[in-house]
């Protein structure tokens, strides 16, 4: 009976599980943020590329 009580009261691995869940949440939030910002970044690079190509043509 004492062994079962000791097992139920043992909280040695609890911190590891909490930190793992926290890291998983941060990773999912970051992935969602990057996916949402992907279209905006693509638009910015496209506009920049167009302007640089125009400047290169004008300079030639």
SULCORHU-V309960 format. One line per field, one symbol per residue. ss: DSSP state (h for helix, s for strand, l for the rest). phi: phi as a letter, one per 40 degrees, with the letter a starting at -180 (. if undefined). psi: psi as a letter, one per 40 degrees, with the letter a starting at -180 (. if undefined). Layout:
ss->???
phi->???
psi->???
This chain:
ss->lhhhhhhhhllllhhhhhhhhhhhhhhhhhhhhhhhhhhhhhhhhhhhhhhhhhhhhhhl
phi->.cccccccccbccccccccccccccccccccccccccdcccccccccccccccccccccc
psi->ddddddddehfdedddddddddddddddddddddddedddddddddddddddddddddd.
